[in-house]
Amino acid sequence: MRIVTFPRPLFAAALGVLASFVPAPAQSEAGSVSSSTIQRPDSATVEHALELLDQVPLVDGHNDLPWQIREKAAGDMDSLDIAEPQPELHTDLDRLRQGRVGAQFFAAYVPSELIADGATRFALMQIDLIHRLVDRYPDTFVFARTVADIEKAHDSGRIAALIGVEGGHAIEGSLDVLRALYDLGTRYMTLTHWKSTAWADAATDHPLHQGLSPFGEDVVREMNRLGMLVDLSHVSDSTMMDALRITEAPVIYSHSSARALAGHTRNVPDAILPAVADNGGVVMVNFAPGFINEETRLHGERADAVIDSLRTGFSGDSARIHEAFEGWREENPAPKATLSQVADHVDHLVEVAGIDHVGLGSDYDGIDDVPIGLEDVSRFPDLLAELLDRGYSDTDIRKLAGENFMRVMRDAEAVSERLRNERGPYLGTISPEVPPEEGTTAP
């Protein structure tokens, strides 16, 4: 048990502050789940899952290892060498091999704080980092730009490494920049991150455009022409519907789950899933506990309320707020998500959208906690084994593991070939500055 290091009177004072603002959380059995109570899939079933992954590459739609290398080692892979065990991370070479990962989208994540303030520069830095990562470990990775590249890598026993740019603010309002990112190997772009951009609304921010602006529509059209997948993780429901209306190619959700099971706005609602199926797209299930377990999500909301209350009660004293919040977390541990609950999201998405429209998008190394049973990239076969135990066929597992995504990417490549023959590039440019919220004025 971790020892609380701040004075108990401070915690008592904090509780007094919180009593006026935050209702006491309900007790939940979910919070008491431990790894000792989770039974791993039968070893024979795991072996069967591994055999299936010899037949089809397992495609993971989202891994934030590049961000970790940037944050922990300033991008220096001599300082953070994933050829060595990295117990503080979810990803290293040995565990990627154990998990039979066949194709990995590495996220070139661009913080929303960089909107109109260096977003393109940072995106280029992360894209360079991913290329350096692949070049450093040629026995493990091969850079991929097409489905054919993924299949060739799998046949050679290596992992196809692909780039997804996370946050449309990376293009800084320029379709010229979008094309440059494609030329550097970017094969999907998430239209927003946590904040709305100058042309698209995010799920976790105030709506500015009620979906996509006219320029945002042209972004989708140019992505179709290029063959860059439109990623709708992080965007608002209105942006989802606008993109689905405009796109000529299948879309992806690189790391989202089912909102019907966990009510986070980052998840996909049932009302939109049929449109994703009609489009031919794929929802790649995110493993983040707050996106998987509703109890965990609600605990997160309570934690946010605690922080707000402490800021009020301690008048912005960051040291006291931090100490008091750590005490609250000690007394109120977050409920755990489980591998079984991740499988529940797969079940639900398959039920509503169909078996052809679901995949995996773990978000490893971009999440602070993981489900019990899915501790790192080595555990993908355990999830597939759980699905086999639930009655999924070998054909189903191959689709979920990678065939669904590769079909989407292949379709996007075909659309691109057609559109490049029909029209030239879109040439729009707008200011990357985000317009003020309705009813406010710009500073």
N, C-alpha and C positions, 0 to 999 in steps of 0.2 A: 504493500500500500504506500502510495506517495505521501510524504510528510508535508503538511501545510506549514509554510515558513513564516507567514505574516502573523502579527499579534492577534490573539483571539478577540480582544476588545474591538479591533477594527472590523473583524467579520461580524461581530454582534451589532456594531453600528450599521454595517451594510445591510444586515437582515432587517433592521429597523427601517432603513430607507426603502427597502424593497417591499416591505409589507404594505405600504401605501399604494404601490403601483402594480405588483405582479401577483396574481393569484397563485396559491400553492399548487404545484403540479400534481396531477393524479398519479398514484402509484401504478406501475405497469410491470407485468411479468416479463415483458420484452427486455427491460433493462437488466434482468438477471441472467440472460442467456450467456453461456460461456462456451468456449471451444470444447470443453469436456462433455457438453450435452449434445453436441452436433455429431451425428454419425456420418463418417465419410462414405461415399458410394463404394459398393463392392469392388474389390480390386479387379475382378474379371470384367466388370462393366467398364471400368476405367481403361483396361487394356483394349477393350473393343473400341472405345472412343479414340484411343491412340491409333488403332488400325485405320479407322475412318479418316483420321488426319494425315495418314500417309497417302490417302486418295485425293484429298482436296486441301488446299491451303486454308488455314484458319486466318481470317482477316479480322483484325482488331481496328475499329474505326477511330480510336483516339487514345493516344498516350502522351503524357506531358513530360517525358524524360528531358527533352531539350530545355524546358523551363528550369528543371531542377539543376541541370548542369550550369545554366546561366546564373542561377541564384546562389548555389552552393560553391561554385568553383569559378565564377566569372567567365564561363565558357571554356575553361582549361581542362582538357580531358587527360592530361597528365596528373592533375590533382584529383579528378574524379574519373577513375578508369573502370568502366563497367565490365572489363575482362576479369576484374577482381570482384569478390562478393561485396554487395552494397546493401547491408541489412537495414539501413535507414531509408532505402528506396523500395519501390515495388518492382523495379526492373534492373536486371543485369543479364549478361550474355548467357550464363548457365541456366538461369530461370526461364529465359525466353526459349531456350532449347527444351527444357523440361516441359514447358507448356505447349510445345509444338506450334508456336506461332509461325504462320507461313507468310503473312503480309502484315506489316505494322505501319499504320498512319501515325507519324510523329507530328505533333501539333507545333506549328510556329505561332504560339500564343502571343498576342499583343495586348497588353493591359489597356483597359478603357481609359485610364488616366492619361494616355498618350494621344487621345483624340485631338487632332489638329495641333499636335505638339510632338512630332517625331515618330508617329506610328509607322510610317513607311521605313524609316531608318531601322527601327527595332525589328520589324518583320524581316528585313534583309539580313540583319545580324543573326536571327534565329534560323533562317533558311540556310545561311552559310554554315551555321553550327551543325545542322542536320546533314549537310553534304560532308562536312569534316568527320562526323560520326560514322557515316557509311564508309568513307575512305579509310578510316583508321582500323576498321575491323572487316577487311575484305573476305575473310574466310566465313564470316557470319552473315553479312549484309550485301545486298546488291541493290542499287538504286533503281526504282521502277517508275515508269511514266504511263504504262498501258497495262491492260489485262494480260496481253501476251508476255510482258515482262514479269508479271506476278507468276504466271504459269511456268515460265522458264526458270525463275528463281527456285520455285518449289521442286521442279524436276532435278535441279542441281543440288538440292539439299541446303540451300541458303534461304534467308529471310528477305523478302522484298520490302524495301523501305520506301515509303511514300510520304509526301508532304501535304498537310492540310493547314491552311492559314486560318487561325481562329480569331475572327473579328474583322468585319468588312471595313472598319475604319483604317485598316492597313493600306488601303488604296488611296487614302486622303482625297477622295472625290474625283479620281482620275481613272478613266478607262484605259489610258496609256499605261498606268502603273499596273492595272489588272493584267494586261497582256504581258508585261514584263515579269510579273510573278508567275504566270503560267509558263513562260519560257524558262524560268528557273526551276521548274518541276512541280509547282503547286497543282494539285489535282482536285482539291476541293477548297472552298472558302466558306466559312461560317459567316452569314450575312451580318450578324452583330455579336457582341459579347454581352456583358451585363448592362451596358448603357446603350440607349438609342444613338444612332448615328445621324448624319446629315441627310440620310436617304432611307433609313429603315428603322422600324420600332423594335426594341428588345422586349422580351418577356418580363424582365425584372426592372423596367424603367417606365417613366411616364410616356404615353403615346404622343408622338409629335406629328406623325403623318397619317395616322389611322391605317398603318400597314407600310407599303412601299410608296415612296414619292415617284414622280415620273422618271427621275434619274435612276432610282432604285430598280424600276422596271427594266431600264436599259442595261443595268448591271447584270440582271438575270439573263437578258437576251444575249449579251456579249459572252457571259459564261457558257451558255448553250453553244454559241458559235465556236468558242475556243475548245470546248470539251472539258471544261472545269465543272465539277459537280457542285450543285447548289445545296449547301448544308443549312438546314432549318433548325438545328439545335440552337437554343438561346433566343430565338426570335419570338415575337408576340403572335397570338393566334391570327390576328389580322394580316400580319406579314406572311405567315404560313399560307393563308388562303390566297393572298395576292400572288405569291410566288407560284403556287400550284396552278393558278389561273393562267399565268403568263408562260411558264416554262414549256419547252418542247421536249425536254429530256427528263428522265426520272430524277427525283430529288433524293437526298439522304438526310437522315438525322444521325449525325456521327456519334452522338453520345446523349441519348434521351431515353426515358422509360415511359411507363403508362400512367397517365394522370389519374385514371380511375382507381388505381391502387395506392398511389402516393400523390397527394394533391399539389405538388410543387408546380409552379407555372412553367418551369423548364421542361416538364414532361408533356407528352402528346395527348390531347383530349380525344375521347372516343368519337366525338363529332367530326373530327378531322381525319381519323384513320381511314375511313372508306375512300376519301379523296386521295390519300397517299397510295392506297391500293390501286385505284383507277389510274393514277399517274405511273404506276409501275415502280414506285420508290421503295425504300427500305428504312425501317427504324432500328437503329443499332443500340441495344440495351446498355444503359449506363449503370455502373456498379456503385455509385455514390450512395451511402446509406440513407441520406435525406431524400433521395429520389426513389428509394426502394421501400423503405419502411415508414408508414405514415406516423407512427409513434416517434420515430427519430426526427422526422420533419417538424412535428409539433414541438418537440423539445428544442429544436433550433429556433423556432419562433419565440419560445419562452426565453431562451438565452438572449435573443436580440432585445426583448423587452427588458431583461435584467440590465443589459449594457446601457440602454437608454435611461433607465431609472438611476443607475449609478452615476451617469454623467450629470443628471440633475442634482442628485443628492450630494455629490462630491465636487460640484462646480468645476468639472473638467480636469480635476487633479488626476492625471493619467496613471501615476504610480499607485495611488490608493484604489483607483477603479480596477486596475489590473489585479492587484492583490485580492480585493474583495470578490472579483469575478472568479478568480481561481478557487476561492473558498466555496463559492456557490456551485461551481462545477464539481468540486469534491463531494458536496452534499447531494448533488443532483446529477448523477452520471447519465450520459445519453444512452437510450435504448440501443441495442445492437441490431443491425440487419444481418441476414443470413443468406447463404447460397440458395436455400430453398425458396426464399422470398424473391431472389433474382429470377429463379426459374418460374415463379408465379407470374412475373411480368412478361416473360417469354410466352407463357400459356395464354395470358390475356391478349397480348398483341396478335398472336396467332389466331385466336378465336375471333377477334374483331377485324383484323386486316388480312389475315390469311398467311399460310406457311411461307409463301413466296416473298413476304415483305418484312421479314424480321432478321436481324443480325446481331452482332456483338460490338459494343463500343465502350470499353471498360472505364476509361478516364483514369487509369492507373497513373500514379505520380502527379496527378492533378487534384487529388482528393486527400483530405486529411485522415480519413478513416476508411476502412474497407469492411465488407460483409464477412462474418465468420464463415470460413470455408473457401473464401476467395481472397486470400491474403496478399497474393501477388500474381505476376504473370505466369507462374508455374501451374496455376490451378485451373486454367481453362478446361483441361480434360475432365476435371471433377464436375464442372457444370454440365458438360455434354453427357457425362455418365448419369447425372441426375435426370436429365431429360430422357435418356434412354430408359431409365427405370420407370419414368412416367408414361412410357408407351410410344415415344417418338420412334419412327422407323429410321433405318440407316439413310434412306433418301432424305428424310426430314433433317437429320443431323448434318448431312453434307450441305444442304441448303442454308441452314442457320449458321454453320461455321464459316462459309465463304462463298458458296455458289450464288446466293442471292445478291450479295454485293457485287460480285464479278459480272453478273448479268446486268445490273444497273450500270456499271462502269462501261461495259461493252456497248450497251444501248446509247449511252452518252457519247461514246466515240463515234457511233454511226450517225447520230444527229449532227455532231460537229462536222463530219465529212460532208454531209448534205448541205448544211448551212454555209460552210466555207465556199461551196460551189455556187450558192445562190446570192450571197451578199458579202460586202466588205465589212471592215470593222466599224463598230459604233465609236463616235469620236467625242462624246460628251465629257465635260469637266465642270465640277461645281466646287464651291468652297467647302473644305472639310469641317468648318465651324458648325456646331450643332445649333439650330435655331432655338430661341427661348421658348419655354413652355407657354401655352396659350394663357393669356391673362397676366403675363409678366412682360417686362421690358428688358432688353439687352443692357448689360452694364456699360 
